[in-house]
């Protein structure tokens, strides 16, 4: 039987007891980790997401209402001018389907427009154009009087 002459190192090294972070520190660490993750994937903020949903619902609801008014006018005109209830019902069903589809797509488009920050770019461009136009108008004289 062979005996070992060299000293062996223990496989597990003793580790000092880790201190448990407080609840506030743990929550702050978790928030920082989430913020870094969201920034890495360019996730929109909660405020932007809620704003996009509200704006999408407003656009969709408004277009549904306006489309309903147009459909009602067309159906009434078809019923009065032709006297055909079948034609009026057909126009009503087709118009209602097109109105709902169009309002849904417009609401989704506006929601996506706000979420992808395209609205910010458009607003900045519009602001620049308006500022340039106002700079040109400031020197305008009308009837000899200088306007500020």
Residue pairs with C-beta under 8 A, 6 or more apart in sequence:
21 29
37 43
44 52
44 115
44 117
48 114
48 115
48 117
49 115
51 114
52 110
52 111
52 112
52 114
52 115
53 111
55 110
55 111
55 114
56 107
56 108
56 110
56 111
56 114
57 107
59 103
59 106
59 107
59 110
60 103
60 104
60 106
60 107
61 103
61 107
62 103
63 99
63 102
63 103
63 106
63 107
64 99
64 100
64 103
67 95
67 98
67 99
67 100
67 102
67 103
68 96
68 99
70 95
70 99
71 91
71 92
71 95
71 96
71 99
74 91
74 95
75 88
75 91
75 92
75 95
76 88
78 84
78 87
78 88
78 91
79 85
79 87
79 88
82 88
113 119
138 147
138 148
140 147
141 147
